[in-house]
Amino acid sequence: MKPLLLLLIPLADPYRAALAEQFDVLYAPDAASRAQTIAARGDAVRVVLTNGTTGLTADEIDRMPALELVSAFGAGYENIARDAARARGIVLSNGAGTNDDCVADHAFALLLSAVRSVPRFDAACRDGIWRDRLPMRPIVCGRRLGVLGLGNIGRKVARRAAGFDIETGYHNRKPREGVTSRYFDSVLALARWCDFLVIATPGGPETRHMVDRAVLDALGPDGFVVNVARGSVVDTAALAHALREGTLGGAALDVYEGEPHPPQALLALDNVVLTPHVGGMSPQSMDASVRNFLDNAARHFAGEAVSTPI
């Protein structure tokens, strides 16, 4: 008999079929089906596949007495009740490394789109508006880029910046060894120094509204902020105010507070670029994420340690 897997995130048919080769899959990608499925079958669930945004609560863990493995599909795991899982001896894993390149690519796409105003110029071109009626935009090359959170994704963002002759700095909880980028001991100090701030830090209570009005003011009217991390890291009200008043040059967000609904305060502004949390999604990264989960599950059921533990 295959182990029973509770799948809490939307996943396309081919990927669910790959999971079904090793598991009996209970698919519950929304709140209603999730509650109903846990109530009806929770006692038999041995594995949960979720993500950092969707999470898994301590109460839900309590209602699954056979649960032995919880995996986050991506790198983030902020809404998984890790203490409750560890108290039960439940193994925790994530998808670290499976979509780093995809997110870093998207971060740079957003940066270029915002600084060069690509969406606005695209719309103008379709409306028959020629360049002499449009404002000139600054360049990206040769500027200063600050990375908030120099993990795997942050390091790959910095590596891409080198191709644009960009000087990079970063803020982390502590300096990274073997890194050539300049370290700043606070996000505020980093924001004062850089032209562009790319957010790649984990979500959760520790980083909530880390990018606040003071940080946005420090970036200034020629500064830009790009968020490919978690929406909670940026104070949306402060960001909307800065963009409206021109105290910040622009922003580009793949993540935002209140997902999946985009912030209403930002929708009418032409100095912000929005994408619907797709930074980590590509055929290559999705394939890698599924393979990573299946490998971790196989290792677990063989009595081995998972390869990407939380």
N, C-alpha and C positions, 0 to 999 in steps of 0.2 A: 504494500500500500504506500502511495506517495504521501509525503508530509503535506499538511494543509497550510497553505499560504494565504494570508490576508493582504490583498493589494489595495492600498489606500490612495493611490495617485493615478491620474489619467495616463493610460499607456495604450498606444496603437495596437491593433490586432496582431501584427507580426511579432511584436515583442511579448505580448501576452501568450502567444502560441509557443514562443521559446521557453517561457516560464512553465507552461503546462507540460512540457516534456519531463520536467523534474518534480512538479508539484501539482496537487489539486488546488486550483486557484479560486478564491472567493474575491470577486471584483467589487469594490465598494469605494468609488472615487468621489462620492459626495456625502454630505453630512447625514442625509436621510438613510441612504443604503448602508452607510458605515454603522450607524446606531443599530439598525435592524439586524445587520449581519453579525455584529458582536453579540447582540442579545440572543440570537438564534444558534450561532455556531462558535461563539468565542471560546467555549470550553475545550474545543478540539484544535484550535489554531496553534501551530508550532512556530511559525515564522511570520513576521510582519515586514512588508516593504512599504516605506513611506518616503517623505523627504523633510527637509528642515522646516519648510513653511507649514506643511500639513501636520507634521509631528505625530505624537502618540502620548496620551495623557496617563498619569499614574492610575487613575480610576479604570481606564481601559486595560491597562496592564493587569490590574487586579482581577479583571473579569476574564482573563485568559490564563488559566492555571497551567496549561501545557506549553506556554510560550517559552522558547529557548533562544531565539535569534531575532533581533530587530535591526533592520538595515535602512539607512538613508540612501536614496538613489543618487543624490549628488553629494557634494562635499559638506554642505550645511546640515546641522542637526539641532538647531537651537530650540525647537519646540518638542523634542523628544524628552520624556521624563527619565533622564539618564540615572538619577539616583535611585528611583523606584525600580528600574530595570536591574541595576547592579546589586541592589539589596536582595533580589531574587536569583542572582547568578545568571541572568540573561546576558548573552553575548551581544555586543553592539558593534556595528560596522558602518562604514559609509562608502561613498564613491570617490574618495580623494584621488585626484589625478586623471579622472576619466573625461573631464570636460574643460580642463585648464586652458588649453590652447583656444578652444572655441570661445570661452568667456573673454580671454585676452584679446582675441581678434575683434570681438564685438565691442569691447571697450574702446579700441582704437577707431573702429568704424563710427562709434558715437562721438568720440572726440572730434574727428575730422568733420563729421556732419554738422556738429554744433558750431565749431569755430569758423568753418567755411560756409555755414548756412545753407547746406545742400538741400534740405527739404523745401526751404523757402524759395531758393532759386529754381528748383524743379517745378514748383507750382507756378512761379512767375513765367517760366519758359512755356508751360502748357497754356498759360493765359495770354501769350503773345507779348509779354513784357520784355523789352530788350535791356541790356546791361546798363545803359546810360540812365535808366530810371531806378537803378538799384544801388544800395550802398556797397562800397568795397569792404572786403572782409580781411582780417589779419591772417598771417601764415601760422603754421604749427612748427615748422622747422626752426631749430636754433633757440627754442624757448626753454622754459623750466617746467618740469612735470613733477608733481608730488604724488606719491603713492601712499594711501592710508591703508596699511595692512600688507606687509611684505611676506605673504605666504607664497604658495606655488603660483597662484594667479597673479599676485602683485609682482613677483619676480619676472614673470613672462611679459607683463605690461612694460616693465622697465627695459626688458631686452628689446622689445619692439620699438621703444622710444629711441634707443641707440641708433636705429636705422634712419631716424629723422634728425640726427645730430642734436638731440634734446638732452639737456642735463637733468638728471633725476635725483630726487631726494625722497625720503620716506619717514613715516612715523610708525612705530611698532611698540608693543609693550616693553621691548628691550632691543638693543642693536643686534643685527644679524652678523654672524661671522662670515668672512669671505665675500662681503658685498662691497662693491665700489661706490654705490650710491651714498649720498650724504645722509646721515641720520639726524633727525630732529626729535627732541624729547617731548614735544607736544604737537597735537594737530594744529593748534593755533600758530605756533612758530613755523610749521610747514606751510600753512596757508599764506602767511606773510611773505614767504620766500618764493613760492611757485606761481606760475601763470595758470596752470591746469592742475586740478586735484582729482585724481582717480581713486574712487573708494572701492577697496577690495577686502575689507575687514569682515570678520564674522558678524552675524546679527546677534540678537539677544539683549537682555537688560543692561549688560556692561557697556554696550556701544550705542544704546538708544539715544538719538539726537546728539550724537557726538559732533556732527556737523550742524552747528546751530548758527544763530544770527552773527555771533562774534566771529566765527570762522568764515562765514560768507562775506562779512564786511572786510575781513583781512585779505581775502582774495581780490576784492575790489572790482571796479566797473569794467576792467579789462580781463578779469579772471573767469574761468569756466570750471564747473564741477561735473564730473561723470560718475554715476553710481551703477555698478554692476554687482553689488554685494547684497544688501538687504535694504528695503525701503525704510525700515525703522531707524537706520543710521542718520538719516537726514530729517531735520525739522521742516516738514512740508510748508507750514505756515510762514516760517522765516524765509524759506526759499522763494515762495510765491511773492512775498513782499520785496525781496531783493531784486527779483527779475522785473517786477512791475515798476519799481522805482529807479531801475538802472544802476543800482549799487553793486550788481553782479552782471558780468557780461553775458553769460549764458549757462545753460545746463543741458545735460543729456542723461536721461534715466531709463534704465531697463527694469528697474524695480522701484516700488513706491509704496507708501503707507496705504492700507485699505485695498490691497490687491484682492480680486482682479479688477476692481473699478479704479480707473485712473483719477488722479486728484482733479476735481472740478476747477480748483483755483489756477491750475496750470494750462488747461485746455485752450484757452483763448490767447495765450501768449505765443508770440512768434520767435522768442529767443530761448525756447526749450524744445528738445527733441525727445520723443517718448517711444519706447518699444515695449511690447507686452511680456516681459520676463522671458525672453527667448535667447538670452546671451549664451546659455550653456547648451542650446539645442541645435544639433546637426545630425545627419545620419551617422557620421563617424563617432560623435560623442555618445549618442544614444546606444549604438552597438557596443561601445566600450563599457558603458554603464551597466548594460544587461549582462555582459560577459563578466564584469567584476562582481556583480551580485551573485551570479550562478557559481562563480569560482569560490567566493566566500562561503556560500551555502554548502557546496561540496566539501570544502575543507572542514567546516563545522561538523557536518554529519559523519565525516571520517575521523573525528576526534582530534583534528588539527586546529591550530590557531588561524583565525582569519587573517587575510593579507593586509586589510585596511581597517584596523580596529579604531574605535572611538575611545 
